[in-house]
Amino acid sequence: MEKQLIDEIFKCYSVNAVEIQGETHLIYAAEGDGSCQIYSGENFKNKKVLWEGGGGTMSLVAVPDYEGYFFASKGFYSMVESETSAVYLLRYNGGEFTEIKIFDIPYLHRFDVIDGEDCRYFIGCTLHSGKEDKEDWTNPGKILVAKLPKNLDEEIDVELSILREGLTKNHGFNRGIWKGQDVAFVASEEGVVAVMPPVKKEEWEIETIFDHPVSDVAAIDIDGDGELEFALLSPFHGEQMNIMKKKGDSYESVYTYPIVMDFYHAIFAGEVKGKPTFVLGARKDEQQLYLVQYDQEEGFKTILLDEQVGPSNVRIVRINDRDYIMSANRQIGEAALYLIDYLGTNAQKNSAQMFKKIN
């Protein structure tokens, strides 16, 4: 296990990666009135500033079929000051990036773009619909959708529509597979829903999976039984992490991380060294970043990557046939990259050994 400090970025918040000429480029962006940088080359030492100030970037969304293209949000400077949020498309051409605004979405917190047969589907979530102060939740958030063109080099003129309203603390958002198609899992005080674009049907669909308050969500079949398991963080910016498994017609908690930490925020699901994995982290108390996997003989296993770093967002990336965790270690201003060379053992039993290996 190795940790590489890519850069120091104040309030580092968002992460993603794009491929350019067969080379992985890492993107890290800040919340607040912050910056966005892209890193490449040997040990990612080549740095290009994409914007400095005017950030407030909550989401970065890569476009795999367009080399170096990605969507980004800007203008979410705080939970109150977020009325200028907007979505931009960054286009790469000849070594340079150009930026165009796609649309304004006040209070936009998370979004993704899902491919259809002849178009792309935008799914965006607003945290709320206006605030007097930080504790004001009287104006719930929304789910907004739109159709984007396949050709991202043409002029983009699209209209947004409201798919659902009345979602309080509309914070959680992760892409996944549900009933055989790409969806967005959205989490709020009203629960967790799967937002299904009309890829093979005429209308958008929303299906409720959980009906209790959830702050963040990710899903993967972690134990290989053919059913999705859900990692849920709750309540809003809270201290609970539970992995939920379907048993009969309902879901039950089958794993809870033994170390209680407040302000859980980082969550992602994917494969690390071929094993289904949840990546999780909290921004208070021990501020740990860790993995959860499942072993058929031993059950759930945790792998501690770091602590006292306070990750805001994370992503699994594969670079030259090796698996890495990109982490925006927001609380200490780090853009970090963790190489996973082995799967390790239970973090709560071997944390001291782990830190010798990554520091």
C-alpha positions as CSV (number, residue, x, y, z in Angstrom):
1,M,0.0,0.0,0.0
2,E,1.4,3.4,-1.0
3,K,0.1,6.9,-0.6
4,Q,1.1,9.6,-3.0
5,L,0.4,13.3,-2.2
6,I,-0.5,14.6,-5.6
7,D,-0.9,18.2,-4.5
8,E,-2.1,20.5,-1.7
9,I,-5.5,22.0,-2.5
10,F,-7.5,24.0,0.1
11,K,-10.9,22.3,0.7
12,C,-10.1,19.7,-1.9
13,Y,-13.6,18.2,-2.6
14,S,-14.1,16.4,-6.0
15,V,-12.2,13.8,-7.9
16,N,-12.3,12.0,-11.3
17,A,-10.0,10.8,-14.1
18,V,-10.0,11.1,-17.9
19,E,-8.0,9.3,-20.6
20,I,-6.0,11.4,-23.1
21,Q,-3.9,9.6,-25.7
22,G,-3.8,6.4,-23.7
23,E,-2.7,8.2,-20.5
24,T,-4.7,8.6,-17.3
25,H,-5.1,12.2,-16.2
26,L,-6.3,12.9,-12.6
27,I,-8.7,15.8,-11.8
28,Y,-9.0,17.3,-8.4
29,A,-11.3,20.3,-7.7
30,A,-12.1,22.4,-4.6
31,E,-15.3,23.6,-3.0
32,G,-15.7,27.2,-1.9
33,D,-14.1,29.8,-4.2
34,G,-11.4,27.2,-5.1
35,S,-9.5,25.8,-8.0
36,C,-9.4,22.8,-10.3
37,Q,-6.2,21.0,-11.5
38,I,-5.5,18.1,-13.8
39,Y,-2.3,16.0,-13.4
40,S,-0.5,13.7,-15.8
41,G,3.0,12.3,-16.6
42,E,5.3,10.3,-14.5
43,N,4.0,10.2,-11.0
44,F,1.4,12.8,-12.1
45,K,4.0,15.6,-11.7
46,N,2.7,17.5,-14.7
47,K,0.1,20.0,-13.4
48,K,-2.3,22.1,-15.4
49,V,-4.7,24.6,-13.7
50,L,-8.1,24.5,-15.3
51,W,-9.5,27.3,-13.2
52,E,-8.4,29.3,-10.2
53,G,-11.2,30.7,-8.1
54,G,-14.9,30.6,-9.0
55,G,-15.0,26.9,-8.3
56,G,-17.5,25.5,-5.8
57,T,-17.2,22.2,-7.6
58,M,-19.4,19.5,-6.2
59,S,-19.3,17.0,-9.1
60,L,-16.9,16.0,-11.9
61,V,-18.3,13.6,-14.6
62,A,-16.0,12.0,-17.2
63,V,-17.1,11.3,-20.8
64,P,-15.4,8.0,-21.7
65,D,-16.2,8.1,-25.4
66,Y,-14.7,11.7,-25.8
67,E,-11.0,11.8,-25.0
68,G,-10.4,14.4,-22.3
69,Y,-13.9,15.6,-22.1
70,F,-15.7,16.0,-18.8
71,F,-18.6,17.8,-17.2
72,A,-18.2,19.9,-14.0
73,S,-20.4,21.9,-11.7
74,K,-19.4,25.3,-10.3
75,G,-20.9,27.9,-8.1
76,F,-21.9,25.8,-5.0
77,Y,-19.8,27.9,-2.5
78,S,-21.6,26.8,0.6
79,M,-25.0,25.2,1.6
80,V,-26.5,28.7,1.7
81,E,-24.5,30.4,-1.1
82,S,-25.2,28.1,-3.9
83,E,-27.8,29.9,-6.1
84,T,-25.3,30.4,-8.9
85,S,-24.6,26.7,-9.4
86,A,-24.2,25.7,-13.1
87,V,-23.0,22.8,-15.2
88,Y,-20.1,23.2,-17.7
89,L,-18.6,21.0,-20.3
90,L,-14.7,20.9,-20.6
91,R,-13.5,20.0,-24.0
92,Y,-9.9,18.9,-24.7
93,N,-8.3,19.7,-28.1
94,G,-4.7,20.0,-29.0
95,G,-3.4,20.1,-25.5
96,E,-5.8,22.8,-24.3
97,F,-9.2,22.7,-22.5
98,T,-12.1,25.0,-23.5
99,E,-15.2,25.5,-21.3
100,I,-18.8,26.1,-22.2
101,K,-21.8,26.5,-19.8
102,I,-24.5,23.9,-20.4
103,F,-27.1,25.3,-18.0
104,D,-27.7,27.1,-14.7
105,I,-29.1,25.0,-11.9
106,P,-29.3,26.9,-8.6
107,Y,-28.4,24.8,-5.6
108,L,-27.1,21.9,-7.7
109,H,-25.2,19.4,-5.5
110,R,-24.7,16.2,-7.6
111,F,-25.2,15.1,-11.1
112,D,-24.2,12.4,-13.7
113,V,-24.7,11.7,-17.4
114,I,-25.8,8.3,-18.6
115,D,-25.6,7.1,-22.2
116,G,-28.7,6.3,-24.2
117,E,-28.9,4.8,-27.7
118,D,-29.1,8.1,-29.5
119,C,-28.6,10.7,-26.7
120,R,-27.2,11.2,-23.2
121,Y,-29.4,11.6,-20.1
122,F,-28.5,14.2,-17.5
123,I,-29.6,13.6,-13.9
124,G,-29.0,16.4,-11.4
125,C,-30.0,16.8,-7.8
126,T,-30.4,20.1,-5.9
127,L,-29.6,19.9,-2.2
128,H,-32.5,22.3,-1.5
129,S,-34.4,25.1,-3.2
130,G,-33.2,28.1,-1.3
131,K,-32.0,28.8,2.3
132,E,-32.2,31.7,4.8
133,D,-29.4,30.1,6.8
134,K,-27.5,26.8,7.2
135,E,-30.2,25.2,9.4
136,D,-33.1,26.2,7.1
137,W,-34.5,23.2,5.3
138,T,-38.0,24.5,4.5
139,N,-37.5,24.5,0.7
140,P,-36.8,20.9,-0.3
141,G,-34.6,19.8,-3.2
142,K,-35.4,18.4,-6.6
143,I,-34.3,15.8,-9.2
144,L,-33.9,17.5,-12.6
145,V,-33.4,15.7,-15.9
146,A,-32.5,16.5,-19.5
147,K,-31.5,15.0,-22.8
148,L,-28.0,15.9,-24.1
149,P,-26.8,15.1,-27.6
150,K,-24.4,12.3,-28.4
151,N,-22.2,14.7,-30.3
152,L,-20.6,16.9,-27.7
153,D,-18.8,19.1,-30.3
154,E,-22.0,20.6,-31.6
155,E,-23.9,23.5,-30.0
156,I,-25.7,22.2,-26.9
157,D,-29.1,23.8,-26.3
158,V,-31.2,21.7,-23.9
159,E,-34.1,22.1,-21.6
160,L,-34.3,20.9,-18.0
161,S,-37.4,19.3,-16.5
162,I,-38.3,18.5,-12.9
163,L,-38.7,14.8,-12.4
164,R,-39.4,14.9,-8.6
165,E,-39.7,17.6,-6.0
166,G,-40.0,17.5,-2.2
167,L,-36.7,15.9,-1.3
168,T,-35.3,17.3,1.9
169,K,-31.5,17.3,2.4
170,N,-31.2,15.8,-1.1
171,H,-27.5,15.0,-0.7
172,G,-26.7,11.4,-1.7
173,F,-25.9,10.5,-5.3
174,N,-24.0,7.6,-6.9
175,R,-24.3,5.8,-10.2
176,G,-25.0,2.1,-10.3
177,I,-26.8,-0.8,-12.0
178,W,-30.4,-1.5,-11.1
179,K,-32.6,-4.0,-12.9
180,G,-30.0,-4.3,-15.7
181,Q,-29.5,-0.7,-16.6
182,D,-27.4,2.3,-15.5
183,V,-29.2,4.4,-13.0
184,A,-28.6,7.1,-10.4
185,F,-29.2,6.2,-6.7
186,V,-30.4,9.3,-5.0
187,A,-30.6,9.7,-1.2
188,S,-32.5,12.2,1.0
189,E,-34.6,12.4,4.1
190,E,-37.3,10.7,2.1
191,G,-35.1,7.6,1.5
192,V,-33.2,6.2,-1.4
193,V,-34.6,6.0,-5.0
194,A,-33.3,4.6,-8.3
195,V,-33.7,7.1,-11.1
196,M,-34.0,5.2,-14.4
197,P,-33.6,7.0,-17.7
198,P,-35.8,5.9,-20.6
199,V,-33.1,4.0,-22.3
200,K,-35.3,1.2,-23.5
201,K,-38.7,2.7,-22.7
202,E,-40.6,5.9,-23.2
203,E,-40.7,7.4,-19.8
204,W,-38.4,8.1,-16.9
205,E,-39.0,5.9,-13.9
206,I,-38.3,6.3,-10.1
207,E,-38.3,3.3,-7.8
208,T,-38.1,3.6,-4.0
209,I,-35.6,1.2,-2.4
210,F,-35.4,2.6,1.2
211,D,-38.0,4.9,2.8
212,H,-36.0,6.2,5.8
213,P,-33.5,9.2,5.9
214,V,-30.2,8.5,4.2
215,S,-27.3,11.0,3.6
216,D,-25.3,9.0,1.0
217,V,-25.5,5.7,-0.9
218,A,-23.6,3.3,-3.1
219,A,-24.4,-0.2,-4.2
220,I,-22.6,-3.3,-5.5
221,D,-23.0,-7.1,-5.2
222,I,-20.2,-7.3,-2.6
223,D,-20.8,-11.0,-1.6
224,G,-21.3,-12.4,-5.1
225,D,-24.8,-13.8,-4.6
226,G,-26.3,-11.9,-7.5
227,E,-28.1,-9.3,-5.4
228,L,-27.0,-5.7,-4.8
229,E,-25.9,-4.7,-1.3
230,F,-26.2,-1.1,-0.4
231,A,-23.8,1.0,1.8
232,L,-25.8,3.7,3.5
233,L,-24.5,6.7,5.4
234,S,-27.0,8.3,7.8
235,P,-28.4,10.5,9.1
236,F,-27.5,13.7,7.1
237,H,-23.7,14.1,7.4
238,G,-24.1,11.6,10.3
239,E,-22.1,8.8,12.1
240,Q,-23.7,5.6,10.9
241,M,-22.4,3.3,8.1
242,N,-24.4,0.2,7.4
243,I,-24.3,-2.3,4.6
244,M,-27.8,-3.5,3.8
245,K,-28.6,-6.9,2.3
246,K,-32.0,-8.0,0.9
247,K,-33.5,-10.8,2.9
248,G,-37.0,-11.8,1.7
249,D,-38.9,-8.7,0.8
250,S,-36.9,-6.2,2.9
251,Y,-33.3,-5.1,3.6
252,E,-31.4,-5.8,6.8
253,S,-28.1,-4.4,8.1
254,V,-25.4,-7.1,7.8
255,Y,-22.3,-5.0,8.6
256,T,-21.6,-1.9,10.6
257,Y,-18.1,-0.4,10.9
258,P,-16.9,-0.9,14.5
259,I,-15.3,2.6,14.8
260,V,-17.9,5.4,15.2
261,M,-17.1,8.5,13.3
262,D,-19.2,11.6,12.7
263,F,-19.7,13.5,9.3
264,Y,-19.5,10.4,7.0
265,H,-19.3,11.7,3.5
266,A,-17.0,9.8,1.2
267,I,-18.6,6.7,-0.5
268,F,-18.0,4.8,-3.7
269,A,-18.5,1.3,-5.0
270,G,-16.4,-0.6,-7.6
271,E,-13.8,-3.4,-7.9
272,V,-10.3,-3.4,-6.3
273,K,-8.0,-6.2,-7.5
274,G,-11.1,-7.9,-8.9
275,K,-13.1,-7.8,-5.7
276,P,-16.3,-5.8,-5.2
277,T,-15.4,-3.0,-2.8
278,F,-17.0,-0.1,-0.9
279,V,-14.7,2.9,-0.3
280,L,-15.8,5.0,2.7
281,G,-14.6,7.9,4.8
282,A,-15.6,10.4,7.4
283,R,-14.7,14.1,8.0
284,K,-14.8,14.2,11.8
285,D,-13.3,12.2,14.8
286,E,-10.7,9.7,13.4
287,Q,-11.5,11.0,9.8
288,Q,-10.6,7.6,8.4
289,L,-10.5,6.4,4.8
290,Y,-11.1,2.7,4.4
291,L,-12.3,-0.2,2.2
292,V,-14.9,-2.8,2.9
293,Q,-14.8,-6.2,1.1
294,Y,-16.4,-9.6,1.6
295,D,-14.6,-12.9,2.0
296,Q,-16.6,-16.1,1.6
297,E,-14.9,-17.7,4.6
298,E,-14.2,-14.8,6.9
299,G,-17.1,-12.5,6.0
300,F,-16.7,-8.7,5.9
301,K,-13.2,-7.4,5.9
302,T,-12.0,-3.8,6.3
303,I,-8.8,-2.3,5.0
304,L,-7.7,1.0,6.5
305,L,-6.0,3.3,4.1
306,D,-5.5,6.5,6.1
307,E,-6.8,8.5,9.1
308,Q,-7.0,12.1,10.2
309,V,-7.4,13.1,6.6
310,G,-11.2,13.7,6.4
311,P,-12.1,12.6,2.8
312,S,-15.0,14.3,1.1
313,N,-15.2,12.3,-2.2
314,V,-13.3,9.2,-3.5
315,R,-13.1,7.1,-6.6
316,I,-11.5,3.8,-7.7
317,V,-9.3,4.2,-10.8
318,R,-7.4,1.6,-12.8
319,I,-4.0,2.8,-14.1
320,N,-1.7,0.5,-16.1
321,D,-3.4,-2.6,-14.7
322,R,-3.1,-1.4,-11.1
323,D,-5.9,-0.2,-8.8
324,Y,-5.8,3.1,-7.0
325,I,-8.1,5.2,-4.8
326,M,-8.3,8.8,-5.6
327,S,-9.3,10.8,-2.5
328,A,-10.1,14.4,-1.9
329,N,-8.8,14.7,1.7
330,R,-10.8,17.8,2.3
331,Q,-10.1,18.4,6.0
332,I,-6.4,18.6,5.5
333,G,-6.3,20.0,2.0
334,E,-4.8,17.0,0.2
335,A,-5.3,15.6,-3.3
336,A,-4.2,12.1,-2.6
337,L,-3.7,8.8,-4.5
338,Y,-3.5,5.4,-2.8
339,L,-2.1,2.4,-4.6
340,I,-3.7,-0.9,-3.6
341,D,-1.1,-3.7,-4.1
342,Y,-2.6,-6.2,-1.7
343,L,-5.9,-6.6,0.1
344,G,-4.7,-6.5,3.6
345,T,-6.7,-7.5,6.7
346,N,-9.1,-6.1,9.3
347,A,-8.3,-2.5,9.8
348,Q,-9.5,-2.3,13.4
349,K,-7.1,-5.1,14.4
350,N,-4.1,-4.0,12.4
351,S,-4.2,-0.2,11.9
352,A,-0.7,0.3,13.2
353,Q,0.8,-2.2,10.7
354,M,-1.2,-0.6,7.9
355,F,0.1,2.9,8.5
356,K,3.7,1.7,8.4
357,K,3.0,0.5,4.9
358,I,1.5,3.6,3.5
359,N,3.5,6.4,5.2
